[in-house]
Amino acid sequence: MSTWNTEAEAREQIKALVTDYYHDFKEKKEPFAPGERISYASRVFDEKEMCALTDACLDFWLTTGRFSDQFEAEFAKWIGVRFANLVNSGSSANLLAFMALTAPELGARQIRPGDEIITVACGFPTTVTPAIQYGAVPVFVDVTIPQYNLDVTQLEAALSEKTKAVMIAHTLGNPFDLKAVKAFCDKHQLWLVEDNCDALGSAYTIDGETKFTGTWGDIATSSFYPPHHMTMGEGGCVYTNDPQLNRLIKSFRDWGRDCVCPSGQDNFCKHRFDGQYGQLPAGYDHKYVYSHFGYNLKVTDMQAAIGCEQLKKFPSFITRRKHNWARLCSALEQAGDVLILPEAAEGSDPSWFGFLLSVRPESGLKRNEVTRYIEQRNVQTRLLFSGNLIKHPCFDQMRGGDGYRVVGELTNTDFIMNNTFWVGVYPGMTDEMIDYMAKTILEAVGKEVQK
């Protein structure tokens, strides 16, 4: 027989056991020892996330619910937007952000097959994939070094009568030139979609106004995959200040239905059976009216429960990322003759996702030899995602056609593909880990480590 008197008492006792489990088996107690594995990213959590997950499991609601509602409200307030919608991944967030702009409700600004989207090839594929799969045409422009973001001097050359949007990411936490890109989009009445998946918590200032990245454009996206700035395991978010875009995002996320009543609530709007839609009979159940070709991309409440606790920790995560980046940068300055060190964009205050390094060709060093040395000493490295996306096998079927367009030669993009790598600065890294990582990188490029 149970000794619990109430469900609330049972929950508290169960969560107390989870807390003990965390401290006994999950909490890291030993300090870092040189030579131990240093990942480029990892989850940073404690018993609070595990207890929140337990709470959601005991609810057994499973799909989107009270924790999802809580996170969406708190995240929107924190980042500074009116509307936030949780989804199951950052890639799904990009899909929804793009597809919302294909809705016929947008009139002349609706993106149609054949319309063009300005973007970069030096990035992650799912920033571009939704446009290609829909039948829109990505227009690839080059990036700058050492900011590793879109070269705004090429924007006008990329423009055509078919251009409808600019959809690009802030690279590894470093904001792209939002002032120039936003001015370009405003001038030509283009949508601006900020892929904010690698830059959550970065800030940017335009004309004296400072806001978080993700709040300057029409729509923005975030990812909560474990390596990212905060995590839900899998998970993502689409956010906007525009009520019409918010309604469209919800529709495409929730099967494409016309009704935006909360999941599990029938006739919340009080108009479930009194509408006329398309060629359906009058009074057709609004919960089963579909105004768009949508998806089911909702998050689970278990994921959202973790996110609610992560969001409380997030300001400290940003502070630690900046600290780690600055410490690593200071240690690697002596290698500036053989490595190109990253630079923050003008007007920005980045929440760094990683530390980008490019091997100078004139140094005689090869990127792969450098990263091999570093990896052999248990420091994890990563390339800048696709390097040059159009060089990948997925583009073989598109070569020679009109499925994409390139502005210029993508010279810097190819340079990055051949010479660039990065290491992590995630908030779980200690100073000892940063120092060991710096020592290893310096050794890899033949620099004597200064005491």
Backbone torsions as a table, in degrees:
resi	resn	phi	psi	omega
1	MET	NA	140.8	178.0
2	SER	-71.8	147.0	176.1
3	THR	-95.9	3.1	-178.7
4	TRP	-78.9	137.8	177.8
5	ASN	-92.0	-32.6	-178.8
6	THR	-138.5	163.1	176.1
7	GLU	-63.9	-39.6	179.6
8	ALA	-60.4	-41.4	178.4
9	GLU	-64.6	-40.7	178.9
10	ALA	-62.1	-44.8	179.5
11	ARG	-59.3	-44.8	-177.5
12	GLU	-64.8	-38.6	178.6
13	GLN	-68.8	-39.2	177.6
14	ILE	-63.5	-43.9	-179.7
15	LYS	-68.0	-30.5	175.0
16	ALA	-64.1	-38.7	176.5
17	LEU	-66.3	-39.6	177.3
18	VAL	-62.7	-40.8	177.4
19	THR	-59.8	-46.0	178.2
20	ASP	-61.8	-40.9	179.2
21	TYR	-59.7	-45.0	179.3
22	TYR	-58.3	-50.6	-176.1
23	HIS	-66.4	-31.8	-178.6
24	ASP	-80.6	-33.6	-169.0
25	PHE	-125.3	-19.7	-174.9
26	LYS	-111.4	-28.2	-176.1
27	GLU	-71.4	128.0	178.9
28	LYS	-77.0	124.8	-175.8
29	LYS	-113.4	-23.7	-177.8
30	GLU	-89.3	138.9	177.5
31	PRO	-68.4	160.8	179.0
32	PHE	-64.7	137.0	175.0
33	ALA	-114.8	129.4	179.8
34	PRO	-50.0	131.4	-177.6
35	GLY	104.2	-18.3	174.0
36	GLU	-67.6	153.4	-177.0
37	ARG	-62.3	129.7	173.3
38	ILE	-114.4	106.9	178.9
39	SER	-75.4	157.2	177.3
40	TYR	-71.1	-20.8	179.4
41	ALA	-162.5	159.2	177.2
42	SER	-166.4	165.3	176.5
43	ARG	-71.5	141.4	172.0
44	VAL	-121.7	113.2	-173.3
45	PHE	-153.3	170.5	173.8
46	ASP	-143.2	-159.4	-175.8
47	GLU	-65.4	-21.9	-177.0
48	LYS	-65.7	-41.5	176.6
49	GLU	-65.2	-40.6	-179.0
50	MET	-66.7	-36.2	177.9
51	CYS	-71.5	-37.4	177.3
52	ALA	-64.6	-41.1	177.0
53	LEU	-62.3	-41.2	177.3
54	THR	-62.1	-42.7	178.2
55	ASP	-57.5	-45.7	-179.9
56	ALA	-66.8	-38.2	178.1
57	CYS	-63.2	-39.3	179.5
58	LEU	-68.0	-30.8	171.9
59	ASP	-60.9	-38.4	-176.5
60	PHE	54.8	33.7	175.0
61	TRP	-76.4	-35.3	170.4
62	LEU	75.8	-52.2	-179.2
63	THR	-89.1	-164.0	178.3
64	THR	-59.3	133.2	-177.4
65	GLY	-156.5	-142.3	-170.7
66	ARG	-65.5	-36.1	178.9
67	PHE	-70.6	-34.8	176.1
68	SER	-63.6	-45.8	178.1
69	ASP	-60.0	-42.9	-179.5
70	GLN	-63.0	-45.7	-178.3
71	PHE	-64.5	-46.0	-178.4
72	GLU	-57.6	-42.7	-179.5
73	ALA	-67.2	-45.1	-176.3
74	GLU	-72.2	-37.0	178.5
75	PHE	-66.8	-44.8	179.3
76	ALA	-59.3	-42.8	179.2
77	LYS	-65.1	-42.3	-176.9
78	TRP	-65.7	-47.4	-174.7
79	ILE	-80.5	-23.8	175.2
80	GLY	98.8	42.4	175.4
81	VAL	-128.4	167.8	-179.3
82	ARG	-82.2	-34.6	-170.8
83	PHE	-133.8	136.6	174.3
84	ALA	-137.2	136.8	-177.7
85	ASN	-128.9	117.6	178.8
86	LEU	-73.8	144.7	176.1
87	VAL	-137.9	-179.6	-171.9
88	ASN	-87.2	-5.7	176.3
89	SER	-169.6	164.7	174.8
90	GLY	-66.8	-34.6	177.2
91	SER	-65.3	-40.2	174.7
92	SER	-64.0	-35.4	176.9
93	ALA	-60.7	-43.7	177.5
94	ASN	-64.3	-39.1	177.7
95	LEU	-60.7	-46.2	-179.9
96	LEU	-66.3	-41.5	-179.8
97	ALA	-58.8	-42.7	179.0
98	PHE	-71.2	-48.1	-174.0
99	MET	-64.8	-30.4	176.6
100	ALA	-58.0	-31.1	-177.9
101	LEU	-82.1	-2.2	176.3
102	THR	-96.3	1.8	-175.5
103	ALA	-70.9	137.4	179.8
104	PRO	-63.8	-21.0	178.2
105	GLU	-60.1	-18.0	-176.6
106	LEU	-84.1	-1.8	174.4
107	GLY	63.1	-130.4	-175.8
108	ALA	-64.7	-20.7	-179.1
109	ARG	-89.9	-0.3	176.6
110	GLN	-60.3	132.5	173.1
111	ILE	-79.2	127.6	179.5
112	ARG	-117.7	159.9	174.5
113	PRO	-52.9	134.4	-177.3
114	GLY	96.5	-19.1	175.4
115	ASP	-70.0	159.1	-172.8
116	GLU	-108.4	145.2	179.9
117	ILE	-126.3	118.6	179.2
118	ILE	-78.7	132.2	-177.8
119	THR	-156.5	-168.6	177.7
120	VAL	-125.4	153.4	177.0
121	ALA	-87.7	-16.0	-178.8
122	CYS	-92.6	83.4	-176.8
123	GLY	-176.9	-158.5	-177.9
124	PHE	-94.7	138.7	-170.9
125	PRO	-61.5	-32.8	-173.5
126	THR	-77.8	2.6	165.9
127	THR	-75.1	-25.5	-173.6
128	VAL	-107.6	-31.5	-174.0
129	THR	-52.5	-44.7	-178.5
130	PRO	-57.5	-39.9	179.9
131	ALA	-64.7	-44.2	-179.4
132	ILE	-63.5	-45.6	-177.2
133	GLN	-66.7	-28.3	178.2
134	TYR	-78.0	-23.7	-177.2
135	GLY	105.5	7.8	172.1
136	ALA	-80.4	168.6	-173.0
137	VAL	-115.2	110.7	174.9
138	PRO	-71.4	138.6	176.4
139	VAL	-114.2	113.0	-171.7
140	PHE	-92.9	128.0	174.4
141	VAL	-116.8	163.5	-176.7
142	ASP	-78.9	173.2	179.5
143	VAL	-120.5	168.7	177.7
144	THR	-101.4	156.3	173.4
145	ILE	-125.6	131.8	17.5
146	PRO	-102.5	23.7	176.1
147	GLN	-88.2	-27.0	177.2
148	TYR	63.7	33.2	178.3
149	ASN	-127.2	168.9	-176.5
150	LEU	-47.9	135.5	176.7
151	ASP	-82.9	103.4	-172.8
152	VAL	-68.8	-15.9	177.9
153	THR	-69.3	-12.8	-179.4
154	GLN	-98.5	0.1	-175.0
155	LEU	-62.7	-47.0	-178.2
156	GLU	-63.4	-36.9	178.1
157	ALA	-67.1	-27.5	-179.7
158	ALA	-80.2	-17.7	-174.7
159	LEU	-71.5	140.5	171.5
160	SER	-143.4	176.8	179.2
161	GLU	-67.8	-12.8	179.6
162	LYS	-95.8	-5.3	-175.6
163	THR	-67.9	131.4	180.0
164	LYS	-122.9	-21.5	-173.6
165	ALA	-159.1	160.4	167.3
166	VAL	-118.3	124.9	-179.3
167	MET	-132.5	105.4	-175.6
168	ILE	-143.3	162.2	-178.9
169	ALA	-103.0	153.1	167.7
170	HIS	-82.8	118.2	-167.3
171	THR	-77.7	116.2	176.6
172	LEU	49.0	37.5	177.4
173	GLY	95.1	-14.8	-178.1
174	ASN	-87.4	113.8	-176.2
175	PRO	-62.9	142.5	169.4
176	PHE	-72.1	171.5	-175.9
177	ASP	-69.6	81.9	-175.8
178	LEU	-62.4	-35.1	-178.7
179	LYS	-61.3	-48.4	-178.6
180	ALA	-70.9	-42.4	-177.3
181	VAL	-67.2	-42.1	179.3
182	LYS	-65.6	-41.1	177.8
183	ALA	-61.9	-40.9	178.0
184	PHE	-62.7	-45.4	-179.9
185	CYS	-66.1	-41.3	178.2
186	ASP	-63.7	-41.2	-178.5
187	LYS	-61.8	-39.8	-173.8
188	HIS	-106.4	10.4	179.5
189	GLN	54.3	53.5	179.0
190	LEU	-107.9	147.6	172.3
191	TRP	-71.2	143.1	173.3
192	LEU	-117.8	116.1	177.1
193	VAL	-109.9	118.8	178.0
194	GLU	-95.2	111.8	169.0
195	ASP	-78.4	100.8	-174.0
196	ASN	-101.0	18.2	-172.6
197	CYS	-62.6	-31.1	-179.1
198	ASP	-105.1	12.8	-171.9
199	ALA	-138.6	20.6	-178.2
200	LEU	-60.3	125.6	-178.3
201	GLY	98.0	-8.2	173.9
202	SER	-73.1	148.4	-179.2
203	ALA	-122.6	154.5	-178.9
204	TYR	-144.2	142.7	-177.8
205	THR	-115.4	128.3	173.6
206	ILE	-127.4	122.3	177.4
207	ASP	50.5	43.8	175.6
208	GLY	85.1	-6.8	179.1
209	GLU	-100.7	124.3	179.8
210	THR	-108.7	127.2	178.0
211	LYS	-140.3	162.9	174.7
212	PHE	-69.0	146.3	168.8
213	THR	-59.5	148.1	-174.5
214	GLY	97.3	-9.7	-179.6
215	THR	-115.1	0.6	-179.2
216	TRP	-91.3	-30.7	-176.9
217	GLY	-89.1	-169.2	179.6
218	ASP	-80.0	-39.9	178.4
219	ILE	-140.3	147.3	174.4
220	ALA	-136.6	161.7	-178.1
221	THR	-132.3	150.9	172.7
222	SER	-134.6	157.1	175.9
223	SER	-119.9	141.9	177.0
224	PHE	-119.2	28.4	172.1
225	TYR	-63.0	150.0	-171.8
226	PRO	-49.9	-37.3	179.6
227	PRO	-70.9	-13.7	-171.2
228	HIS	-79.0	-177.0	-169.7
229	HIS	-59.2	-33.6	170.4
230	MET	-144.6	164.3	-172.3
231	THR	-135.9	153.2	166.1
232	MET	-124.1	9.7	-167.1
233	GLY	92.4	-100.2	162.6
234	GLU	-94.5	159.8	177.4
235	GLY	147.8	158.0	178.4
236	GLY	-162.3	179.3	-178.1
237	CYS	-150.9	144.2	173.8
238	VAL	-120.2	128.3	-175.4
239	TYR	-138.0	153.3	-173.6
240	THR	-161.8	164.4	172.0
241	ASN	-103.6	-4.4	-172.9
242	ASP	-94.1	117.7	-178.4
243	PRO	-59.7	-38.8	-179.6
244	GLN	-66.8	-44.5	178.4
245	LEU	-64.1	-36.8	178.3
246	ASN	-61.5	-43.4	178.6
247	ARG	-63.4	-39.1	179.3
248	LEU	-67.4	-41.1	178.1
249	ILE	-59.3	-45.8	179.0
250	LYS	-61.0	-41.9	-178.2
251	SER	-63.2	-50.4	-178.9
252	PHE	-64.9	-32.7	178.2
253	ARG	-69.2	-38.2	-173.4
254	ASP	-104.9	65.2	172.8
255	TRP	69.6	0.8	-176.6
256	GLY	84.6	12.5	-174.9
257	ARG	-71.7	155.0	179.6
258	ASP	-77.3	-31.7	-177.5
259	CYS	-76.9	136.2	177.3
260	VAL	-115.2	21.2	174.4
261	CYS	-62.2	143.5	-178.6
262	PRO	-58.4	148.0	178.8
263	SER	-58.2	134.1	178.2
264	GLY	85.9	-1.8	179.9
265	GLN	-116.6	112.0	179.7
266	ASP	-84.5	133.9	174.3
267	ASN	58.2	35.5	176.2
268	PHE	-60.3	-34.1	-177.9
269	CYS	-83.4	-10.0	-179.7
270	LYS	68.5	15.3	179.6
271	HIS	-131.5	34.3	-173.7
272	ARG	-65.7	-32.7	-172.0
273	PHE	-122.9	21.5	-175.9
274	ASP	-124.8	22.5	-178.6
275	GLY	-108.2	168.4	174.7
276	GLN	-127.2	117.9	-173.8
277	TYR	-129.9	126.2	177.9
278	GLY	53.7	-131.2	178.3
279	GLN	-105.0	17.1	177.9
280	LEU	-75.2	156.0	176.7
281	PRO	-64.9	147.9	179.3
282	ALA	-56.4	137.8	178.6
283	GLY	82.3	10.6	179.2
284	TYR	-61.9	137.3	-176.1
285	ASP	-50.2	113.7	-174.9
286	HIS	-61.1	-25.7	179.8
287	LYS	-67.5	-13.8	-179.9
288	TYR	-122.6	32.5	172.5
289	VAL	-105.0	129.0	-175.0
290	TYR	-116.1	114.3	-178.4
291	SER	-95.2	-10.2	-179.9
292	HIS	-142.5	160.3	172.7
293	PHE	-85.0	92.7	-169.9
294	GLY	-105.5	-161.2	-173.7
295	TYR	-140.7	178.7	165.7
296	ASN	-118.8	100.3	-174.1
297	LEU	-122.7	25.2	-176.7
298	LYS	-70.6	157.7	175.1
299	VAL	-91.2	161.3	173.6
300	THR	-90.9	158.5	-179.7
301	ASP	-69.8	-24.5	176.2
302	MET	-64.1	-43.2	177.5
303	GLN	-63.1	-46.3	-177.5
304	ALA	-62.0	-35.2	179.1
305	ALA	-61.5	-41.3	175.6
306	ILE	-62.2	-44.0	-179.0
307	GLY	-60.6	-35.7	179.9
308	CYS	-60.6	-39.5	178.2
309	GLU	-76.1	-36.6	178.2
310	GLN	-62.5	-38.1	-178.6
311	LEU	-62.7	-32.8	177.3
312	LYS	-65.3	-32.9	-178.8
313	LYS	-85.2	-13.9	-165.8
314	PHE	-58.5	-41.5	177.5
315	PRO	-56.1	-37.4	178.2
316	SER	-70.2	-31.5	176.3
317	PHE	-62.2	-44.9	-179.5
318	ILE	-60.5	-46.8	-179.5
319	THR	-58.3	-43.5	-177.6
320	ARG	-70.3	-37.8	176.9
321	ARG	-60.0	-43.7	179.3
322	LYS	-64.2	-41.3	178.9
323	HIS	-61.9	-47.5	-177.9
324	ASN	-64.2	-41.4	179.4
325	TRP	-62.7	-46.3	-178.3
326	ALA	-64.4	-39.9	179.5
327	ARG	-65.0	-43.1	179.7
328	LEU	-67.0	-41.1	179.6
329	CYS	-61.2	-43.9	179.4
330	SER	-61.2	-41.3	-178.3
331	ALA	-69.6	-28.7	-175.7
332	LEU	-95.8	-0.8	-178.2
333	GLU	-58.1	-33.2	-179.1
334	GLN	-65.9	-14.6	179.7
335	ALA	-99.4	16.0	-176.2
336	GLY	-63.4	-17.6	178.7
337	ASP	-79.9	-17.1	179.5
338	VAL	-118.5	-17.5	178.8
339	LEU	-124.8	136.1	171.5
340	ILE	-84.8	117.8	179.8
341	LEU	-86.5	149.5	-178.1
342	PRO	-72.1	156.7	177.0
343	GLU	-132.8	139.3	176.5
344	ALA	-69.2	145.0	176.5
345	ALA	-65.2	146.4	177.4
346	GLU	-59.1	134.7	178.8
347	GLY	82.6	8.6	-174.7
348	SER	-114.7	159.6	171.7
349	ASP	-134.0	87.9	-169.9
350	PRO	-72.5	144.3	163.7
351	SER	-98.1	93.0	-165.6
352	TRP	-67.2	134.9	173.3
353	PHE	-91.0	-32.1	179.9
354	GLY	-160.8	177.2	-178.0
355	PHE	-117.8	109.1	-175.4
356	LEU	-85.3	137.5	178.5
357	LEU	-135.4	134.6	174.5
358	SER	-118.1	130.9	177.8
359	VAL	-77.4	125.1	178.4
360	ARG	-71.4	123.9	-178.4
361	PRO	-58.5	-34.1	-178.6
362	GLU	-68.3	-12.5	179.1
363	SER	-73.3	-17.2	-175.5
364	GLY	83.7	-5.6	179.2
365	LEU	-83.6	152.8	175.7
366	LYS	-113.6	135.3	-178.0
367	ARG	-53.5	-47.0	-175.9
368	ASN	-65.0	-33.5	177.1
369	GLU	-69.0	-38.7	178.8
370	VAL	-65.1	-48.8	-178.2
371	THR	-68.0	-31.8	177.4
372	ARG	-63.5	-43.5	178.5
373	TYR	-60.7	-44.8	-177.8
374	ILE	-65.2	-45.5	-179.4
375	GLU	-64.2	-36.8	179.5
376	GLN	-64.2	-19.5	177.6
377	ARG	-102.8	22.0	168.7
378	ASN	72.6	25.2	172.1
379	VAL	-107.9	121.3	-175.9
380	GLN	-78.2	136.4	177.8
381	THR	-120.4	162.1	174.9
382	ARG	-141.1	151.1	171.1
383	LEU	-86.8	167.3	179.1
384	LEU	-78.4	69.2	174.9
385	PHE	54.6	-115.7	-173.2
386	SER	-79.4	-12.8	-174.6
387	GLY	71.1	-85.2	171.2
388	ASN	-128.9	104.7	-171.6
389	LEU	-57.7	-37.1	-174.3
390	ILE	-73.6	-6.0	175.2
391	LYS	-89.0	-2.9	-175.4
392	HIS	-85.2	156.8	-177.5
393	PRO	-55.9	-29.8	-178.3
394	CYS	-62.9	-18.9	179.2
395	PHE	-93.1	-3.8	-178.8
396	ASP	-57.8	-40.1	-177.2
397	GLN	-72.0	-11.1	-176.3
398	MET	-104.9	-8.6	-174.3
399	ARG	-66.6	137.8	178.7
400	GLY	85.1	-4.3	179.2
401	GLY	-102.8	-163.6	-179.4
402	ASP	-112.4	26.5	-178.2
403	GLY	-78.6	-14.0	175.4
404	TYR	-155.9	165.0	-178.8
405	ARG	-135.5	145.0	-179.5
406	VAL	-119.8	133.6	176.2
407	VAL	-99.8	119.0	179.2
408	GLY	75.0	-153.4	-171.9
409	GLU	-106.6	-4.4	-176.7
410	LEU	53.6	43.2	-174.8
411	THR	-61.3	-48.8	-179.8
412	ASN	-68.7	-33.9	177.1
413	THR	-60.0	-45.0	178.3
414	ASP	-67.2	-36.5	176.5
415	PHE	-59.4	-45.3	179.9
416	ILE	-63.9	-40.1	178.8
417	MET	-57.6	-34.3	-174.7
418	ASN	-97.8	-21.5	-167.2
419	ASN	-128.8	-4.6	-168.6
420	THR	-111.5	145.0	172.4
421	PHE	-149.6	171.5	177.3
422	TRP	-146.5	159.4	176.1
423	VAL	-125.9	164.7	-172.6
424	GLY	-86.3	163.2	174.4
425	VAL	-138.8	29.7	-171.2
426	TYR	-63.1	157.9	-169.2
427	PRO	-67.7	-12.3	176.2
428	GLY	-79.7	-5.3	179.4
429	MET	-78.8	134.8	175.0
430	THR	-92.9	168.9	176.5
431	ASP	-59.3	-36.9	179.6
432	GLU	-63.1	-37.7	177.9
433	MET	-69.2	-43.3	177.4
434	ILE	-60.4	-43.7	-178.0
435	ASP	-65.4	-40.8	177.5
436	TYR	-64.9	-41.2	179.3
437	MET	-62.8	-43.8	178.1
438	ALA	-62.2	-45.1	178.6
439	LYS	-57.5	-43.7	-178.5
440	THR	-65.8	-42.4	179.5
441	ILE	-65.0	-43.0	179.0
442	LEU	-61.6	-42.4	177.1
443	GLU	-62.2	-37.9	-177.4
444	ALA	-64.7	-28.8	-179.4
445	VAL	-104.8	13.7	172.8
446	GLY	77.9	26.3	179.2
447	LYS	-101.8	138.1	176.1
448	GLU	-73.5	130.4	-178.1
449	VAL	-74.7	124.1	179.3
450	GLN	-79.4	136.4	179.6
451	LYS	-76.2	NA	NA
